[in-house]
Structures are given as C-alpha cells and as structure tokens.
Amino acid sequence: MLRTILVPLDGSALAERALPIACDLARRTGGAVHVVRAHVPIAVVGATAEGAIFSQDMLAADDALRRRAADYVTEVSRKAAAEWGIRVEPISEDGSPAGLVTDVADRVGADLIVMTTHGTGGFTPDWLGSVADSVIRHSHRPVLAVPENDAHLGEPFAPRRLLVTLDGSDRSAAILPSARDLAVAYGAHVDLIRVVAPFVPGDVVATLAADRPDPFGVDAETVHAKQALDVAGAALEQVGLHTTRTVRVDLSPTRCLLDHVQETGPDCLAIATQGRGVSRLFLGSVADKLIRSAGRPVLVLRPPKG
C-alpha cells in the first residue's frame, strides 16, 4: 500500500500543488506524509592551503536561509496536518536537492514520491525542474510526477481511469503493484496497453518475397501481448479492479501512446522506465516523452537492475 509518501518542496506555489495529492492519498490509505526541503549551502568562493574562505556575512546569510527553509517546511507541514487530519512530518536538511530527496525516500521507506515536474525555476532554492528529472532517473521508488501542463490543473486529483503501459518485460511489469495500489485507493478503472512495434529489416522487399506467413512476427507478437495483458488484468481484477486491455501495432510507440491518451482521456498514466528499448519493445525514452507531453500526472518507476 501507498502509506508512506514523500513530498519534496522548494518554497514555490507550483511545487506545493503536489501536497494536497499526497495528503489525500495518505488519508485514503491511513498513511503519513513526509515533507522535505533541501537547503543548499552557500558555495565556497575562495580557498587557501589552509582551507575555504568564508566571511562572517556569508555564514550569517547561510544560517538565515537554513532557518527560513526549516521554518517554511515546519509551517507547511503543520497546516497540512490540521487540514487533512493525518500525520505530516517536516524534514529540512543540507544537501543537493535531488540527492537529499532520494536519500530521505530510502531512509523513511517511502512507498511513493509525489512531486511536480517544475518549481519556479532559477537559482537555489527553487529547483524542482531538474530535480524531478534526477529523482525519477535515480530513485528506485515510484514517483508520481505532476506536470506543469496538467490537463486537470486546479481540480482535485481523483483519478477514475489509469492507463498502464507495458512492453512485455519484467522491468516494465514492475510498475503494476504501485499502479494497483493507486487504482485501489481511488477505485479507478485500469486500462492496460501494449504497443507492438514491428521490426523492419533493411531489405523489406526480400523479406516479403520470401512468402512466409507473418514475415515480421507481428501476428505472433500481438497474440503473445494479448495473452500477457490478460494475465496482468486478471491479477488486478482479483483485488476488485475493473480493467480493459489494448494491444496496438505501430512503428512509433510514443506517438501511438499519446494518441491513445487523447482518445481515451485517462486521468493518470503509469509506466516503468528502461524497458527493452525502442525497436520492438519500447519502454526506454517513452517514459520521458510521456511525462513531458501527456499533460497528466504520470506514475513512473525505475526498477532496479537484475
């Protein structure tokens, strides 16, 4: 279950849009939220053989920023706890933002990280643009990435339809437990999709002239994909979820998935990064393109190797 939820903040209103999502989910699951803010210490501007050179003014300014970050996250957590009736824990520490988020997620055993894909931008402490990208690429914990161009921006996050993209690999299937838990929390319908991208050899004419049935293996791959989705769908239905299964054939999995999003209108997407690649089975760069282009929250996981 998604009971321990981490929300990174940078002090911006845009980043704070992730907090109500996390709090509502924690209330539904009986969980708790940890709110983290990083203080990036003032950089060393000079050094001698004896060590770094800091002025008293620099140290005072750094301490003031550190206290401001701690006060901010404490107050935000207090208000959220009072509003949502859940436990909200503030965390403010020195460190690089992305590294701190990943470390704290491991330390508290986060079941989910909820964060916007962009903060206010610019120099520290407003950092969530590149930080979201780094967390998604380096953490092995699921991240619910809320885009700046969310199609339902301003509306409460209450997904009724969740689109889960698979590619037939074990790595892509690693997203299913988190997707299941999110769907259960909201009673969402789960749409499983797999895009079969045909392998096109260099000499297409010669291959076709060989007069073999299904020369590119598309039919066989499609049958296999349908069977795999049936297995995954049956497992989700055992916990009371309603599912649909879709297999599509397209040379461009990303374009096909974005078209499917526009056609079916899911409220949220779910995908694992680094599947088998983009020639036949596609979950590599596709996750990045969906996060940036789908205009909806995306539940994304980078499964560990092995």
matplotlib code that plots the C-alpha trace (Angstrom):
import matplotlib.pyplot as plt

x = [0.0, 1.0, 1.2, 4.5, 4.5, 7.3, 6.7, 9.7, 9.1, 11.2, 9.1, 7.1, 3.3, 3.8, 5.7, 3.1, 0.5, 1.9, 1.0, -2.8, -2.4, -0.1, -2.3, -5.5, -3.8, -2.4, -5.8, -7.3, -4.6, -4.2, -0.7, 1.6, 3.3, 6.9, 7.6, 11.3, 13.1, 16.8, 19.0, 21.9, 24.7, 26.4, 29.2, 32.8, 34.1, 37.7, 40.3, 43.8, 46.2, 44.6, 41.1, 38.0, 37.5, 34.1, 33.2, 31.0, 28.4, 28.3, 27.9, 25.2, 23.3, 23.6, 22.3, 19.4, 18.5, 18.8, 16.4, 14.0, 13.8, 13.2, 10.5, 8.8, 8.6, 7.5, 4.7, 3.6, 3.5, 1.5, -1.1, -1.4, -1.8, -4.5, -6.4, -6.2, -6.2, -3.1, 0.5, 2.8, 6.5, 8.7, 12.3, 14.8, 18.5, 21.5, 22.4, 21.8, 18.0, 17.9, 20.3, 18.5, 15.1, 16.4, 18.3, 15.3, 13.0, 15.2, 15.5, 11.8, 10.9, 8.7, 6.1, 5.7, 7.3, 4.8, 6.3, 5.7, 7.9, 8.8, 9.2, 9.6, 13.0, 16.1, 18.9, 18.5, 16.4, 13.8, 15.0, 12.3, 12.7, 16.0, 15.4, 12.3, 14.2, 17.1, 14.9, 13.0, 16.2, 18.0, 15.4, 14.1, 10.9, 7.8, 7.3, 4.0, 5.2, 2.6, 3.3, 3.0, 0.7, -1.6, -4.9, -6.9, -4.9, -6.9, -9.1, -8.6, -6.6, -9.1, -8.2, -11.1, -9.1, -5.5, -3.5, -0.7, 1.8, 3.6, 6.1, 6.2, 9.4, 9.7, 11.1, 8.0, 5.7, 7.4, 5.0, 2.0, 2.0, 2.2, -0.4, -2.7, -2.4, -3.1, -6.1, -7.4, -7.1, -9.3, -11.4, -10.0, -10.6, -7.3, -6.5, -3.6, -1.9, 0.9, 2.3, 3.9, 6.4, 7.2, 10.9, 11.5, 14.7, 16.8, 15.6, 11.9, 11.2, 13.3, 11.7, 8.2, 9.1, 10.1, 6.3, 6.3, 3.3, 3.8, 7.3, 8.0, 6.5, 3.8, 0.9, 2.7, 3.9, 0.4, -1.1, 1.6, 0.9, -2.8, -2.1, 0.3, -2.2, -4.9, -2.7, -1.9, -5.6, -6.8, -4.4, -5.8, -9.4, -8.7, -8.4, -11.7, -10.5, -12.1, -9.7, -9.6, -6.7, -5.5, -2.8, -1.9, 0.7, 2.6, 6.1, 6.2, 5.2, 5.4, 3.1, 0.7, 0.5, 0.0, -2.8, -4.3, -4.2, -6.1, -8.6, -9.4, -8.7, -7.1, -6.6, -3.2, -0.6, 1.7, 5.0, 8.3, 11.5, 14.2, 12.3, 13.8, 14.4, 12.6, 12.9, 10.3, 9.6, 9.7, 9.9, 13.1, 12.8, 9.0, 8.6, 10.4, 8.3, 5.0, 5.9, 6.7, 3.9, 0.9, -0.4, -1.4, 0.2, 2.5, 3.3, 6.8, 9.3, 12.8, 13.1, 16.4, 18.5, 18.6]
y = [0.0, 3.6, 4.6, 6.4, 9.3, 11.8, 15.3, 17.5, 21.2, 24.2, 27.1, 27.7, 27.6, 25.4, 22.7, 22.9, 21.5, 18.1, 18.3, 18.0, 15.0, 13.3, 14.2, 13.0, 9.7, 9.3, 9.9, 7.2, 4.7, 5.5, 6.7, 9.6, 12.3, 13.4, 16.9, 17.5, 20.7, 20.9, 23.8, 24.2, 25.8, 28.8, 27.8, 28.3, 31.3, 31.1, 28.7, 28.7, 26.0, 26.2, 25.8, 27.6, 31.3, 32.3, 35.8, 36.3, 37.8, 34.7, 32.4, 34.6, 34.7, 30.9, 30.3, 32.7, 30.7, 27.4, 28.7, 30.0, 26.6, 24.8, 27.3, 27.0, 23.2, 23.1, 25.6, 23.9, 20.5, 21.9, 23.4, 20.2, 18.0, 20.2, 20.4, 16.7, 15.1, 13.0, 12.8, 15.2, 15.2, 18.1, 17.4, 20.2, 19.3, 20.5, 18.8, 18.7, 18.6, 15.5, 13.6, 14.5, 13.5, 10.1, 9.6, 10.6, 8.4, 5.4, 6.5, 6.7, 3.8, 5.9, 3.9, 6.9, 10.2, 12.9, 15.9, 18.5, 18.4, 22.0, 24.5, 28.2, 27.6, 29.6, 29.5, 27.9, 27.4, 27.0, 23.8, 21.3, 21.3, 19.3, 17.8, 15.9, 14.5, 13.4, 11.8, 9.9, 8.7, 7.7, 6.6, 3.1, 4.2, 5.1, 8.8, 10.4, 13.3, 16.1, 18.2, 21.9, 21.4, 19.1, 18.9, 18.9, 21.6, 23.2, 20.1, 17.7, 14.7, 11.8, 9.5, 7.5, 6.0, 4.9, 4.0, 1.5, 1.0, -2.3, -3.8, -7.5, -7.3, -8.0, -4.5, -2.8, -5.0, -3.7, -0.7, -2.9, -3.1, 0.6, 1.2, -1.4, 0.4, 3.8, 2.4, 0.7, 3.9, 5.8, 3.0, 3.7, 1.7, 0.3, 0.4, -1.8, -1.1, -2.6, -1.3, -3.8, -2.1, -4.2, -5.0, -3.8, -5.3, -3.5, -5.5, -5.4, -6.4, -9.6, -10.5, -10.1, -12.0, -15.0, -15.7, -16.7, -16.1, -13.3, -12.5, -9.8, -11.8, -9.1, -11.5, -13.8, -10.9, -9.5, -12.8, -13.0, -9.4, -10.1, -13.2, -11.2, -8.4, -10.9, -12.3, -8.9, -7.8, -11.0, -10.2, -6.7, -7.9, -10.3, -7.2, -5.8, -3.5, -3.2, -3.4, -3.1, -4.4, -2.9, -4.1, -1.8, -2.1, 0.9, 1.8, 4.7, 3.6, 7.1, 8.6, 5.7, 6.1, 9.8, 9.2, 6.7, 9.2, 11.7, 9.1, 7.6, 10.6, 8.8, 10.9, 9.4, 7.3, 4.6, 3.4, 1.9, 3.4, 1.4, -1.4, -3.3, -0.3, 1.3, -1.0, -3.7, -3.3, 0.2, 1.5, 3.5, 7.0, 6.7, 7.4, 10.7, 11.7, 10.8, 12.8, 15.8, 15.6, 13.7, 16.7, 14.3, 13.0, 10.0, 7.3, 6.3, 3.7, 2.9, -0.7, -2.0, -4.0, -7.7]
z = [0.0, -0.6, 3.1, 3.4, 1.0, 0.4, -1.0, -2.0, -1.8, -2.9, -1.5, -4.6, -5.0, -8.1, -6.1, -3.3, -5.8, -5.0, -1.3, -1.5, -3.7, -1.2, 1.8, 0.1, -0.8, 2.7, 4.2, 2.0, 2.8, 6.5, 5.9, 6.6, 4.6, 4.9, 3.5, 2.6, 1.7, 1.0, 2.0, -0.4, 1.5, 0.0, -2.3, -1.4, -3.2, -2.3, -0.8, 0.5, 1.5, 5.0, 3.8, 2.5, 2.9, 4.4, 5.6, 8.6, 6.4, 4.2, 7.2, 8.7, 5.4, 5.0, 8.6, 7.8, 4.7, 6.6, 9.3, 6.7, 4.9, 8.2, 9.3, 5.9, 5.9, 9.5, 8.9, 5.7, 7.4, 10.4, 8.2, 6.1, 9.1, 10.5, 7.2, 6.3, 9.7, 9.0, 10.3, 8.3, 9.2, 8.2, 7.1, 6.4, 5.8, 4.0, 0.7, -3.0, -3.6, -5.8, -3.7, -0.5, -1.9, -2.9, 0.4, 2.5, 0.5, 1.3, 4.9, 5.6, 3.4, 1.1, -0.9, -3.2, -4.0, -5.2, -6.8, -9.5, -12.6, -12.2, -9.4, -10.0, -11.7, -11.5, -8.9, -5.5, -3.5, -6.3, -8.0, -8.9, -12.7, -13.0, -9.5, -10.6, -13.6, -11.5, -8.8, -11.5, -13.1, -9.9, -7.3, -7.3, -5.6, -7.6, -8.4, -9.1, -11.4, -11.7, -14.8, -15.0, -18.1, -16.2, -18.2, -15.0, -13.3, -10.5, -10.0, -7.1, -8.0, -8.1, -11.0, -12.3, -15.2, -15.0, -18.1, -17.5, -20.3, -20.6, -23.0, -22.1, -20.0, -16.3, -15.8, -17.3, -15.2, -12.0, -12.2, -11.7, -7.9, -7.4, -10.2, -8.5, -5.1, -6.6, -8.5, -5.4, -3.3, -5.8, -7.2, -10.7, -13.8, -15.2, -18.9, -19.8, -23.1, -25.0, -28.3, -30.6, -32.8, -35.8, -36.5, -40.1, -41.6, -44.1, -47.1, -46.7, -50.2, -50.0, -46.7, -48.1, -51.2, -49.1, -49.0, -45.3, -43.1, -40.7, -42.0, -39.4, -36.5, -35.8, -35.6, -33.2, -31.0, -30.9, -29.7, -27.1, -26.0, -25.6, -23.5, -21.2, -20.8, -19.9, -17.2, -15.8, -16.0, -14.2, -11.3, -11.0, -11.1, -8.2, -6.0, -7.3, -10.1, -13.5, -16.4, -20.2, -22.3, -25.6, -28.0, -30.8, -33.6, -34.5, -35.7, -33.2, -29.7, -28.3, -30.9, -30.5, -26.7, -26.9, -29.5, -27.1, -24.3, -26.4, -27.5, -24.1, -21.7, -18.7, -15.6, -14.8, -16.6, -15.2, -16.7, -15.8, -17.3, -19.1, -20.6, -23.5, -25.7, -28.7, -31.6, -30.8, -27.1, -26.1, -22.5, -22.6, -23.8, -24.0, -20.3, -20.6, -23.5, -21.8, -18.7, -20.8, -23.3, -21.9, -19.8, -17.0, -13.8, -14.5, -12.0, -13.0, -11.6, -12.4, -11.3, -10.0, -12.4, -12.1]

ax = plt.figure().add_subplot(projection="3d")
ax.plot(x, y, z, "-o")
ax.set_aspect("equal")
plt.show()
